[in-house]
Amino acid sequence: DRAEGLWRGIQGTALVLVVGFFLFSLRGILNPFYLFWLLVALLYPFRGREGYSLLLGSATVLLLLWILDSTGSVLAPFVLAFVLAYILDPVVDRLSAHPRISRSLAIVLILGPVLLGGGTLVVFGVPVLATQLSDLIESVPALVDRLEGWARALSPETLGIDVPFVDEEALLAQVQAVDGQAVMEFLEARRDEIGSRAWSAVLGLGRGLGTLLTVLGYVVLTPVLMFYLLRDYDRIIERIGDLVPAQHRDDAEDFFGEYDRLLSQYLRGQVSVAAIVGAITWLGLLILGFPYSFLLGVTVAVLGVVPYLGLALSLIPAIVIALVSGNVAWSLGKLAIVFGVAQGLEGTVISPRIVGESVGLHPVWIVLALSLGGFLFGFVGLLIGVPLAVGVKLAVVRLLDRYKRTDFYRRGPELTA
């Protein structure tokens, strides 16, 4: 029996090597899509056995990740349209409930202002944002010179402070040795490259015709897809629900009901709050004459999608800009007034009315989801990062609840002498 088992092991190893060499020779034409269907065909005779669903489900997830990585720029308008349709669907439902307003008319009435506002922001806001960013880069030497002056003035006092693991003399020498003009020349030489790479990273643009098609996809295809998705949104969700087996339908409805609650609180709540607080910050800084007000407003809106942590991160560039300004104390005072009012309104009026209770997602969880999604799949990853994180969180919570109901958890492992 032992010899027979050894011989079967040798046969299996030889078969794996032969198949591996064969697939390696065909690596130019094979891709995960073909391998997935090959795996499905190989597993089909074993359907219903233990581990079959796990293997097939894991292969499906890997295939979807490969598709996202390979076709992210093509799928981006579709994913963006679906996310926006998910956000706007409750508004369409409420408006179309009026007896004289059809669902199609409600969609047009909502998409019109949304598209007009978005187009206005792109046409007028992007040039202002680019100009203010360019001006900020040019002010880098002034900031460096000011830091050098502070370093020289404070060096006798700071050298008397013992900071653990920090060489104060070496740190001050490094600050004083920074050449502000060299920093500006470095940024100037790479400003166009940084801008083009940022644009490509956000939209997933290619080159030549691919760039044109991608831009047209965002400008033309996304609104059209939004219209049809919003028109048939309830029907699409119902059809997807019908695909769930009857014996698992109650569990699926419970899971996705909680999923929708958490995700809608974030997408329809936190994102809206971040946009409103960003607009308030921009208007407040603009009224008080603070430089780069639009740039800071956009920064607050973008970073505000992360609760609590976004405020701390958005204060960093604001304080840097205040340090560059002529009257530092007055500039810091303006920041304190505007950020204090904006955060006060957010905490007492805006968030309670829009978000309600807690979003249900820890800020670190949101940062991790956005970072991993953007790093792995670019713009599409940013769109699906939080929805996937919500699903993973709910799955983990339910698995932990199931684990805590097991006899192993309640009684603990039996110890043998």
Secondary structure, 3 states (H helix, E strand, C coil): CHHHHHHHHHHHHHHHHHHHHHHHHCCCCCCHHHHHHHHHHHHHHHCCCCCHHHHHHHHHHHHHHHHHHHHHHHHHHHHHHHHHHHHHHHHHHHHHCCCCCCHHHHHHHHHHHHHHHHHHHHHHHHHHHHHHHHHHHHCHHHHHHHHHHHHHHHHHHHCCCCCCCCCHHHHHHHHHHCCHHHHHHHHHHCHHHHHHHHHHHHHCCCCCHHHHHHHHHHHHHHHHHHHHHHHCHHHHHHHHHHCCCHHHHHHHHHHHHHHHHHHHHHHHHHHHHHHHHHHHHHHHHHHCCCCCHHHHHHHHHHHCCCCCHHHHHHHHHHHHHHHHCCCHHHHHHHHHHHHHHHHHHHHHHHHHHHCCCCCCCCHHHHHHHHHHHHHHHHHHHHHHHHHHHHHHHHHHHHHHHHHHCCHHHHHCCCCCC
